[in-house]
Amino acid sequence: MSYEDRDPYGIYSRYKTDKEGPGPELMGADTLIGNDVANHLDEDLGDIKEIMLDMRNGRIAYAVLSFGGFLGMGEKLFAVPWNALKLDTVNKRFILNVEKDRLENAPGFDKDDWPDMADQSWAREIHTYYGTEPYY
C-alpha cells in the first residue's frame, strides 16, 4: 500500500495535479505507516509498521519494518535507521539497499519483546549493520 492510498486530507492528490501541497518533501507520518519497502533488486522486503521519533532531538530515528511470516504469524520486526531508507516516488514505496538474505540475518525483534531503542550501544549496532551514520 502506498502513501497516496492513505491520504485523508488529499495532500498527495494535490501534488499530482500540480496544485500546491507539501508532498513529497514533507509527508504525514500516518500516511507512511504501511508503505511497502523493496531493495535495489526490486525484491519485497516488507512494510513499515511504525515510525519511531526521537523526542529529545525532534528527529525520526527508525522505521520499524515487518518482514517474513504469513498473515502476521512468524513475522520479524527490524528497526531500520531512517536515513537508510529512500523514498521512491515513482513506485510509491521505500527502498532499503540491503539484500534479502542480509535483512533476514539483521538484528531484529519480536512484536512482544521490543529492544531499548534509546540505548546508545544498541543504536550503534543497528547503524553499523546498515552502514549508516547516527544523526546524534
DSSP file (Angstrom, degrees, kcal/mol; ACC not computed):
  #  RESIDUE AA STRUCTURE BP1 BP2  ACC     N-H-->O    O-->H-N    N-H-->O    O-->H-N    TCO  KAPPA ALPHA  PHI   PSI    X-CA   Y-CA   Z-CA
    1    1 A M              0   0    0      0, 0.0    35,-0.9     0, 0.0     2,-0.2   0.000 360.0 360.0 360.0 144.5    0.0    0.0    0.0
    2    2 A S    >>  -     0   0    0     33,-0.2     3,-1.1     1,-0.1     4,-0.7  -0.634 360.0-105.7-111.3 168.0    1.3    3.5   -0.8
    3    3 A Y  G >4 S+     0   0    0      1,-0.3     3,-0.5    -2,-0.2     9,-0.2   0.782 117.6  62.5 -62.8 -27.3    1.1    6.9    0.9
    4    4 A E  G 34 S+     0   0    0      1,-0.2     3,-0.5     8,-0.1    -1,-0.3   0.812  99.2  55.8 -67.3 -27.7   -1.3    8.0   -1.8
    5    5 A D  G <4 S+     0   0    0     -3,-1.1     2,-0.4     1,-0.3    -1,-0.2   0.724 109.0  47.5 -75.6 -21.8   -3.8    5.3   -0.6
    6    6 A R  S << S+     0   0    0     -4,-0.7    -1,-0.3    -3,-0.5    27,-0.1  -0.582  76.2 123.0-116.8  66.5   -3.7    6.7    2.9
    7    7 A D    >   +     0   0    0     -3,-0.5     3,-1.5    -2,-0.4     6,-0.1  -0.650  24.9 168.3-129.6  72.9   -4.2   10.4    2.3
    8    8 A P  T 3  S+     0   0    0      0, 0.0    -1,-0.1     0, 0.0    -3,-0.0   0.728  80.5  46.1 -63.9 -20.8   -7.3   11.5    4.2
    9    9 A Y  T 3  S-     0   0    0      0, 0.0    -2,-0.0     0, 0.0     0, 0.0   0.407 108.6-118.2-103.0   2.5   -6.5   15.2    3.6
   10   10 A G    <>  +     0   0    0     -3,-1.5     4,-1.6    -6,-0.1     5,-0.2   0.734  64.8 143.6  72.4  22.1   -5.8   15.0   -0.1
   11   11 A I  H  > S+     0   0    0      1,-0.2     4,-1.2     2,-0.2    12,-0.2   0.927  73.4  37.1 -60.2 -47.6   -2.2   16.2    0.3
   12   12 A Y  H  > S+     0   0    0      2,-0.2     4,-1.8     1,-0.2    -1,-0.2   0.746 110.1  59.3 -85.5 -23.7   -0.7   14.0   -2.3
   13   13 A S  H  > S+     0   0    0      2,-0.2     4,-1.2     1,-0.2    -1,-0.2   0.857 105.7  51.7 -69.5 -32.9   -3.5   14.2   -4.8
   14   14 A R  H  <>S+     0   0    0     -4,-1.6     5,-2.1     1,-0.2     3,-0.2   0.897 107.3  53.0 -65.6 -39.1   -3.0   17.9   -4.9
   15   15 A Y  H ><5S+     0   0    0     -4,-1.2     3,-1.3     1,-0.2    -2,-0.2   0.901 106.4  52.8 -62.0 -41.2    0.7   17.3   -5.5
   16   16 A K  H 3<5S+     0   0    0     -4,-1.8    -1,-0.2     1,-0.3    -2,-0.2   0.799 108.5  50.0 -65.8 -29.0   -0.2   15.1   -8.5
   17   17 A T  T 3<5S-     0   0    0     -4,-1.2    -1,-0.3    -3,-0.2    -2,-0.2   0.171 117.4-108.8 -98.8  18.9   -2.4   17.7  -10.1
   18   18 A D  T < 5S+     0   0    0     -3,-1.3     2,-0.2     1,-0.2    -3,-0.2   0.620  76.8 133.7  64.0  15.1    0.3   20.5   -9.8
   19   19 A K      < -     0   0    0     -5,-2.1    -1,-0.2    -6,-0.2    -2,-0.1  -0.552  68.2 -84.4 -84.3 162.1   -1.7   22.2   -7.1
   20   20 A E        +     0   0    0     -2,-0.2    -1,-0.1    -3,-0.1    -5,-0.1  -0.359  66.9 132.9 -70.0 147.2    0.3   23.4   -4.1
   21   21 A G        -     0   0    0     -7,-0.1    -9,-0.1     2,-0.1   -10,-0.1  -0.927  59.3-106.2 179.2 165.7    0.9   20.9   -1.3
   22   22 A P    >>  +     0   0    0      0, 0.0     4,-1.8     0, 0.0     3,-0.7   0.749  64.4 142.0 -80.9 -24.4    3.7   19.7    0.9
   23   23 A G  T 34  +     0   0    0      1,-0.3     4,-0.1   -12,-0.2    -2,-0.1  -0.356  58.6   7.2 -78.7 152.4    4.4   16.2   -0.6
   24   24 A P  T 34 S+     0   0    0      0, 0.0    -1,-0.3     0, 0.0     3,-0.1  -0.978 127.5  51.2 -95.0   6.5    6.8   14.5   -1.1
   25   25 A E  T <4 S+     0   0    0     -3,-0.7     2,-0.4     1,-0.2    -2,-0.2   0.885 124.5  27.4 -68.9 -36.0    9.3   16.8    0.6
   26   26 A L  S  < S+     0   0    0     -4,-1.8     2,-0.3    -5,-0.0    -1,-0.2  -0.996  81.2 177.6-123.6 129.8    7.1   16.9    3.8
   27   27 A M        -     0   0    0     -2,-0.4     2,-0.3    -3,-0.1     5,-0.0  -0.968  32.6-107.5-136.4 149.3    4.8   14.0    4.5
   28   28 A G    >>  -     0   0    0     -2,-0.3     3,-0.7     1,-0.1     4,-0.7  -0.548  23.1-136.1 -73.4 134.8    2.4   12.9    7.2
   29   29 A A  H >> S+     0   0    0     -2,-0.3     4,-1.3     1,-0.2     3,-1.1   0.873 103.3  60.3 -59.6 -38.2    3.7   10.1    9.4
   30   30 A D  H 34 S+     0   0    0      1,-0.3    -1,-0.2     2,-0.2     3,-0.1   0.841 101.9  52.7 -58.8 -34.1    0.3    8.4    9.3
   31   31 A T  H <4 S+     0   0    0     -3,-0.7    -1,-0.3     1,-0.2   -25,-0.2   0.681 106.1  54.5 -77.8 -15.8    0.5    8.1    5.5
   32   32 A L  H X< S+     0   0    0     -3,-1.1     3,-2.0    -4,-0.7     2,-0.3   0.754  82.7  95.0 -89.7 -25.6    3.9    6.4    5.7
   33   33 A I  T 3< S+     0   0    0     -4,-1.3    16,-0.2     1,-0.3     3,-0.1  -0.513  91.6  25.5 -68.2 127.8    2.9    3.6    8.0
   34   34 A G  T 3  S+     0   0    0     14,-2.7    -1,-0.3     1,-0.3    15,-0.1   0.290  87.6 143.0  99.6  -8.2    2.0    0.6    5.9
   35   35 A N    <   -     0   0    0     -3,-2.0    13,-2.3    13,-0.1    -1,-0.3  -0.373  53.4-112.2 -65.9 143.7    4.2    1.6    3.0
   36   36 A D  E     -A   47   0A   0    -35,-0.9    58,-2.5    56,-0.4     2,-0.4  -0.382  25.0-152.0 -71.6 152.3    6.0   -1.1    1.1
   37   37 A V  E     +Ab  46  94A   0      9,-2.5     8,-3.3    56,-0.2     9,-0.7  -0.998  18.3 171.6-128.3 132.0    9.8   -1.5    1.3
   38   38 A A  E     -Ab  44  95A   0     56,-2.6    58,-2.7    -2,-0.4     6,-0.2  -0.814  24.4-123.3-128.1 169.9   11.8   -3.0   -1.5
   39   39 A N    >   -     0   0    0      4,-1.6     3,-2.1    -2,-0.3    58,-0.2  -0.514  40.6 -88.0-106.8-177.3   15.5   -3.3   -2.2
   40   40 A H  T 3  S+     0   0    0     56,-0.3    57,-0.1     1,-0.3    59,-0.1   0.636 127.3  58.4 -66.4 -14.3   17.6   -2.2   -5.2
   41   41 A L  T 3  S-     0   0    0      2,-0.1    -1,-0.3     0, 0.0     3,-0.1   0.303 118.8-111.3 -94.3   7.2   16.9   -5.6   -6.8
   42   42 A D    <   +     0   0    0     -3,-2.1     2,-0.4     1,-0.3    -2,-0.1   0.721  68.5 148.6  68.0  24.6   13.2   -4.9   -6.7
   43   43 A E        -     0   0    0      1,-0.0    -4,-1.6     2,-0.0     2,-0.3  -0.719  53.7-112.2 -88.0 139.4   12.6   -7.6   -4.0
   44   44 A D  E     +A   38   0A   0     -2,-0.4    -6,-0.2    -6,-0.2     3,-0.1  -0.558  33.6 178.2 -71.6 126.9    9.9   -7.1   -1.5
   45   45 A L  E     -     0   0A   0     -8,-3.3     2,-0.3     1,-0.4    -7,-0.2   0.377  47.8-100.4-110.0   1.5   11.3   -6.6    2.0
   46   46 A G  E     -A   37   0A   0     -9,-0.7    -9,-2.5    21,-0.1    -1,-0.4  -0.865  44.4 -69.2 119.3-153.3    8.1   -6.0    3.9
   47   47 A D  E     -AC  36  66A   0     19,-1.3    19,-2.8    -2,-0.3     2,-0.5  -0.966  41.2 -95.1-145.4 160.4    6.3   -2.9    5.1
   48   48 A I  E     + C   0  65A   0    -13,-2.3   -14,-2.7    -2,-0.3    17,-0.2  -0.636  33.8 175.6 -80.4 124.4    6.6   -0.1    7.6
   49   49 A K  E     +     0   0A   0     15,-3.5     2,-0.3    -2,-0.5    -1,-0.2   0.730  65.2   1.1 -98.0 -29.0    4.7   -0.9   10.8
   50   50 A E  E     - C   0  64A   0     14,-1.1    14,-3.1   -18,-0.1     2,-0.5  -0.991  55.7-137.3-157.6 156.0    5.8    2.1   12.9
   51   51 A I  E     - C   0  63A   0     -2,-0.3     2,-0.6    12,-0.2    12,-0.2  -0.990  22.3-147.3-120.4 124.2    7.9    5.2   12.8
   52   52 A M  E     - C   0  62A   0     10,-2.9     9,-2.7    -2,-0.5    10,-1.2  -0.820  11.2-156.7 -99.1 121.3   10.0    5.9   15.9
   53   53 A L  E     - C   0  60A   0     -2,-0.6     2,-1.0     7,-0.2     7,-0.2  -0.795  15.6-135.6 -99.4 135.0   10.5    9.6   16.8
   54   54 A D  E  >> - C   0  59A   0      5,-3.3     4,-1.8    -2,-0.4     5,-1.2  -0.792  20.5-167.8 -85.8 103.7   13.4   10.8   18.9
   55   55 A M  T  45S+     0   0    0     -2,-1.0    -1,-0.2     1,-0.2     5,-0.0   0.756  80.8  54.0 -70.3 -25.7   11.5   13.2   21.2
   56   56 A R  T  45S+     0   0    0      1,-0.2    -1,-0.2    -3,-0.1    -2,-0.0   0.857 120.8  29.2 -75.6 -34.4   14.7   14.9   22.6
   57   57 A N  T  45S-     0   0    0     -3,-0.3    -2,-0.2     2,-0.2    -1,-0.2   0.528  99.6-125.7-104.4  -8.7   16.1   15.8   19.2
   58   58 A G  T  <5 +     0   0    0     -4,-1.8     2,-0.3     1,-0.2    -3,-0.2   0.880  68.9 121.6  66.0  37.1   12.9   16.2   17.1
   59   59 A R  E   <S-C   54   0A   0     -5,-1.2    -5,-3.3     0, 0.0     2,-0.6  -0.875  71.4-107.0-128.2 159.3   14.1   13.7   14.5
   60   60 A I  E     +C   53   0A   0     -2,-0.3    -7,-0.2    -7,-0.2    23,-0.1  -0.794  35.9 179.7 -82.8 124.7   12.9   10.4   13.0
   61   61 A A  E     -     0   0A   0     -9,-2.7    21,-2.1    -2,-0.6     2,-0.3   0.909  54.9  -3.5 -91.8 -53.1   15.1    7.7   14.4
   62   62 A Y  E     -CD  52  81A   0    -10,-1.2   -10,-2.9    19,-0.3     2,-0.5  -0.957  47.4-139.4-142.5 154.7   13.9    4.5   12.9
   63   63 A A  E     -CD  51  80A   0     17,-2.5    17,-3.0    -2,-0.3     2,-0.7  -0.969  28.6-135.1-106.3 134.1   11.3    2.9   10.8
   64   64 A V  E     -CD  50  79A   0    -14,-3.1   -15,-3.5    -2,-0.5   -14,-1.1  -0.832  24.8-161.0 -92.5 116.2   10.1   -0.5   12.2
   65   65 A L  E     -CD  48  78A   0     13,-3.1    13,-2.2    -2,-0.7     2,-0.5  -0.817   8.6-148.1-102.5 133.0   10.0   -2.8    9.2
   66   66 A S  E     +CD  47  77A   0    -19,-2.8   -19,-1.3    -2,-0.4     2,-0.4  -0.879  24.8 171.9-100.3 130.6    8.0   -6.1    9.3
   67   67 A F  E     + D   0  76A   0      9,-2.5     9,-2.6    -2,-0.5   -21,-0.1  -1.000  38.4   3.1-142.2 139.1    9.5   -8.9    7.2
   68   68 A G  S    S+     0   0    0     -2,-0.4     4,-0.2     7,-0.2     7,-0.2  -0.187  74.5  88.3  85.0-177.4    8.7  -12.6    6.8
   69   69 A G  S    S-     0   0    0      5,-0.3     2,-0.4     6,-0.1     5,-0.2  -0.105  70.4 -96.1  77.4-179.0    5.9  -14.6    8.3
   70   70 A F  B >  S-G   73   0B   0      3,-2.3     3,-2.0     1,-0.1     5,-0.1  -0.970  91.5 -12.7-143.6 123.0    2.4  -15.2    6.9
   71   71 A L  T 3  S-     0   0    0     -2,-0.4     3,-0.1     1,-0.3    -2,-0.1   0.862 130.6 -51.2  52.7  41.1   -0.7  -13.2    7.9
   72   72 A G  T 3  S+     0   0    0      1,-0.3     2,-0.5    -4,-0.2     3,-0.5   0.346 112.2 121.8  83.7  -7.6    1.2  -11.7   10.9
   73   73 A M  B <  S+G   70   0B   0     -3,-2.0    -3,-2.3     1,-0.2    -1,-0.3  -0.775  81.6   0.6 -92.3 128.8    2.4  -15.1   12.2
   74   74 A G  S    S+     0   0    0     -2,-0.5    -5,-0.3     1,-0.2    -1,-0.2   0.553  89.5 150.5  77.2   7.2    6.1  -15.6   12.4
   75   75 A E        -     0   0    0     -3,-0.5     2,-0.4    -7,-0.2    36,-0.3  -0.429  35.1-145.0 -73.4 150.6    7.0  -12.1   11.2
   76   76 A K  E     -D   67   0A   0     -9,-2.6    -9,-2.5    34,-0.1     2,-0.3  -0.904   7.6-140.4-114.3 143.3   10.1  -10.5   12.5
   77   77 A L  E     -DE  66 109A   0     32,-2.6    32,-2.4    -2,-0.4     2,-0.4  -0.810  15.0-168.4-105.3 146.3   10.5   -6.8   13.2
   78   78 A F  E     -D   65   0A   0    -13,-2.2   -13,-3.1    -2,-0.3     2,-0.8  -0.998  20.1-138.2-134.4 134.1   13.5   -4.7   12.4
   79   79 A A  E     -D   64   0A   0     28,-0.5   -15,-0.2    -2,-0.4    -2,-0.0  -0.846  27.6-169.3 -89.2 113.7   14.5   -1.2   13.4
   80   80 A V  E     -D   63   0A   0    -17,-3.0   -17,-2.5    -2,-0.8     5,-0.1  -0.909  28.4-110.6-106.9 126.2   15.9    0.4   10.3
   81   81 A P  E >   -D   62   0A   0      0, 0.0     3,-2.4     0, 0.0     4,-0.4  -0.298  24.9-128.4 -54.6 134.8   17.7    3.8   10.6
   82   82 A W  G >  S+     0   0    0    -21,-2.1     3,-1.6     1,-0.3   -20,-0.1   0.857 107.8  58.9 -55.5 -37.2   15.5    6.4    8.9
   83   83 A N  G 3  S+     0   0    0    -22,-0.3    -1,-0.3     1,-0.3    50,-0.1   0.501  94.2  66.4 -76.2   0.1   18.5    7.6    6.9
   84   84 A A  G <  S+     0   0    0     -3,-2.4    13,-0.7    48,-0.1     2,-0.3   0.583  91.1  79.6 -87.4 -12.6   18.9    4.1    5.4
   85   85 A L  E <   -F   96   0A   0     -3,-1.6     2,-0.4    -4,-0.4    11,-0.2  -0.751  61.4-164.6 -99.4 141.9   15.6    4.4    3.6
   86   86 A K  E     -F   95   0A   0      9,-2.0     9,-2.8    -2,-0.3     2,-0.4  -0.990  23.3-122.6-123.6 133.3   15.0    6.4    0.4
   87   87 A L  E     -F   94   0A   0     -2,-0.4     2,-0.9     7,-0.2     7,-0.2  -0.618  15.8-155.8 -76.7 126.1   11.5    7.4   -0.9
   88   88 A D  E  >> -F   93   0A   0      5,-3.4     5,-1.6    -2,-0.4     4,-0.9  -0.851  13.2-179.2-100.6  94.9   10.8    6.0   -4.3
   89   89 A T  T  45S+     0   0    0     -2,-0.9    -1,-0.2     1,-0.2     5,-0.1   0.742  76.8  58.8 -71.8 -22.5    8.1    8.5   -5.5
   90   90 A V  T  45S+     0   0    0      1,-0.2    -1,-0.2    -3,-0.1    -2,-0.0   0.940 119.3  27.1 -69.8 -46.8    7.7    6.7   -8.8
   91   91 A N  T  45S-     0   0    0      2,-0.1    -2,-0.2    -3,-0.1    -1,-0.2   0.372 105.4-124.2 -98.8   3.1    6.6    3.4   -7.3
   92   92 A K  T  <5S+     0   0    0     -4,-0.9   -56,-0.4     1,-0.2     2,-0.3   0.936  75.4  92.5  55.3  54.6    5.2    4.9   -4.1
   93   93 A R  E   <S- F   0  88A   0     -5,-1.6    -5,-3.4   -58,-0.1     2,-0.3  -0.905  75.3 -95.9-156.5 179.4    7.4    2.9   -1.7
   94   94 A F  E     -bF  37  87A   0    -58,-2.5   -56,-2.6    -2,-0.3     2,-0.5  -0.819  25.7-142.6-106.9 151.7   10.7    3.0    0.2
   95   95 A I  E     -bF  38  86A   0     -9,-2.8    -9,-2.0    -2,-0.3     2,-0.5  -0.962  11.9-171.7-113.5 130.2   14.0    1.5   -1.0
   96   96 A L  E     - F   0  85A   0    -58,-2.7     2,-2.3    -2,-0.5   -56,-0.3  -0.988  22.7-137.6-119.6 118.9   16.3   -0.1    1.5
   97   97 A N        +     0   0    0    -13,-0.7     2,-0.3    -2,-0.5   -58,-0.1  -0.392  64.0 107.4 -82.2  65.6   19.7   -1.0    0.0
   98   98 A V  S    S-     0   0    0     -2,-2.3    -2,-0.1     4,-0.0   -58,-0.1  -0.988  71.2-110.3-136.5 148.0   20.2   -4.5    1.5
   99   99 A E     >  -     0   0    0     -2,-0.3     4,-2.0     1,-0.1     3,-0.3  -0.426  32.5-116.1 -70.5 152.0   20.0   -7.9    0.1
  100  100 A K  H  > S+     0   0    0      1,-0.2     4,-2.1     2,-0.2     5,-0.1   0.896 115.4  50.2 -59.2 -42.8   17.0  -10.0    1.2
  101  101 A D  H  > S+     0   0    0      1,-0.2     4,-1.0     2,-0.2    -1,-0.2   0.816 107.5  54.6 -68.9 -28.6   19.2  -12.6    3.0
  102  102 A R  H  4 S+     0   0    0     -3,-0.3     3,-0.3     2,-0.2    -1,-0.2   0.894 108.4  49.0 -68.8 -38.9   21.1   -9.8    4.8
  103  103 A L  H >< S+     0   0    0     -4,-2.0     3,-1.5     1,-0.2    -2,-0.2   0.905 105.3  57.7 -65.5 -40.4   17.8   -8.5    6.1
  104  104 A E  H 3< S+     0   0    0     -4,-2.1    -1,-0.2     1,-0.3    -2,-0.2   0.819 112.5  41.8 -57.7 -30.2   16.8  -12.0    7.3
  105  105 A N  T 3< S+     0   0    0     -4,-1.0    -1,-0.3    -3,-0.3    -2,-0.2   0.326  91.5 116.1-100.1   5.8   20.0  -12.1    9.4
  106  106 A A  S <  S-     0   0    0     -3,-1.5     2,-0.4    -4,-0.2    -3,-0.1  -0.312  83.9 -85.7 -71.3 156.3   19.7   -8.5   10.7
  107  107 A P        +     0   0    0      0, 0.0   -28,-0.5     0, 0.0     2,-0.2  -0.515  68.8 159.2 -62.3 119.6   19.3   -7.8   14.4
  108  108 A G        -     0   0    0     -2,-0.4     2,-0.3   -30,-0.1   -30,-0.2  -0.664  25.9-146.2-132.4-173.4   15.5   -8.0   14.8
  109  109 A F  B     -E   77   0A   0    -32,-2.4   -32,-2.6    -2,-0.2     2,-0.2  -0.978  21.3-102.8-155.8 164.2   12.9   -8.5   17.5
  110  110 A D  B >   -H  113   0C   0      3,-0.5     3,-2.2    -2,-0.3   -34,-0.1  -0.608  35.3-115.2 -89.2 150.5    9.6  -10.0   18.2
  111  111 A K  T 3  S+     0   0    0    -36,-0.3     3,-0.2     1,-0.3    -1,-0.1   0.719 117.9  48.9 -59.9 -20.9    6.5   -7.8   18.5
  112  112 A D  T 3  S+     0   0    0      1,-0.2    -1,-0.3     2,-0.0     2,-0.1   0.361 112.1  48.7 -98.7   4.4    6.2   -8.8   22.1
  113  113 A D  B <  S-H  110   0C   0     -3,-2.2    -3,-0.5     2,-0.0    -1,-0.2  -0.525  71.5-179.8-145.7  72.1    9.8   -8.1   23.0
  114  114 A W        -     0   0    0     -3,-0.2     2,-0.1    -5,-0.1    -3,-0.1  -0.449  25.6-121.8 -75.4 145.0   11.0   -4.6   21.7
  115  115 A P        -     0   0    0      0, 0.0     2,-1.4     0, 0.0    -1,-0.1  -0.316  32.4 -95.1 -77.3 168.0   14.6   -3.5   22.4
  116  116 A D    >   -     0   0    0      1,-0.2     3,-1.8    -2,-0.1     6,-0.2  -0.720  42.2-173.7 -81.8  93.1   15.5   -0.4   24.3
  117  117 A M  T 3  S+     0   0    0     -2,-1.4    -1,-0.2     1,-0.3     6,-0.0   0.607  78.3  63.0 -70.0 -11.4   15.9    1.8   21.2
  118  118 A A  T 3  S+     0   0    0     -3,-0.1     2,-0.4     4,-0.0    -1,-0.3   0.553  76.8 108.3 -86.5  -8.7   17.2    4.7   23.3
  119  119 A D    <>  -     0   0    0     -3,-1.8     4,-2.3     1,-0.1     5,-0.2  -0.573  64.8-147.7 -72.7 123.0   20.2    2.6   24.4
  120  120 A Q  H  > S+     0   0    0     -2,-0.4     4,-2.3     1,-0.2     5,-0.2   0.836  95.3  52.5 -64.2 -35.7   23.3    4.0   22.6
  121  121 A S  H  > S+     0   0    0      2,-0.2     4,-1.9     1,-0.2    -1,-0.2   0.904 110.4  48.4 -68.9 -39.0   25.1    0.7   22.3
  122  122 A W  H  > S+     0   0    0     -6,-0.2     4,-2.1     2,-0.2    -2,-0.2   0.931 111.6  50.8 -62.1 -44.8   22.0   -0.9   20.6
  123  123 A A  H  X S+     0   0    0     -4,-2.3     4,-2.7     1,-0.2     5,-0.2   0.899 108.1  51.7 -61.5 -42.0   21.8    2.1   18.3
  124  124 A R  H  X S+     0   0    0     -4,-2.3     4,-2.6     1,-0.2    -1,-0.2   0.909 108.7  51.8 -61.7 -41.2   25.5    1.8   17.3
  125  125 A E  H  X S+     0   0    0     -4,-1.9     4,-2.2     2,-0.2    -1,-0.2   0.924 112.0  45.8 -60.7 -44.7   24.9   -1.9   16.5
  126  126 A I  H  X S+     0   0    0     -4,-2.1     4,-2.0     2,-0.2    -2,-0.2   0.938 114.1  46.9 -65.6 -48.1   21.9   -1.0   14.2
  127  127 A H  H  X>S+     0   0    0     -4,-2.7     5,-2.4     1,-0.2     4,-0.8   0.886 112.7  50.6 -63.2 -38.4   23.7    1.8   12.4
  128  128 A T  H ><5S+     0   0    0     -4,-2.6     3,-0.6    -5,-0.2    -1,-0.2   0.916 108.4  52.8 -63.5 -43.1   26.8   -0.3   11.9
  129  129 A Y  H 3<5S+     0   0    0     -4,-2.2    -2,-0.2     1,-0.2    -1,-0.2   0.902 116.6  37.5 -60.7 -42.1   24.7   -3.1   10.5
  130  130 A Y  H 3<5S-     0   0    0     -4,-2.0    -1,-0.2    -5,-0.1    -2,-0.2   0.467 110.2-120.0 -91.9  -1.3   23.0   -0.9    7.9
  131  131 A G  T <<5 +     0   0    0     -4,-0.8     2,-0.3    -3,-0.6    -3,-0.2   0.844  66.5 134.8  70.6  33.6   26.1    1.2    7.2
  132  132 A T      < -     0   0    0     -5,-2.4    -1,-0.2    -6,-0.2    -2,-0.1  -0.773  55.0-122.1-114.4 159.4   24.6    4.5    8.3
  133  133 A E        -     0   0    0     -2,-0.3   -50,-0.1   -50,-0.1     2,-0.0  -0.853  30.7-117.6 -97.6 131.9   25.8    7.3   10.5
  134  134 A P        -     0   0    0      0, 0.0   -73,-0.0     0, 0.0   -10,-0.0  -0.375  14.3-138.5 -62.6 147.8   23.7    8.2   13.5
  135  135 A Y              0   0    0      1,-0.2   -74,-0.0   -74,-0.1    -2,-0.0   0.684 360.0 360.0 -80.7 -18.8   22.3   11.8   13.4
  136  136 A Y              0   0    0      0, 0.0    -1,-0.2     0, 0.0    -3,-0.0   0.463 360.0 360.0 -85.0 360.0   23.1   12.4   17.0
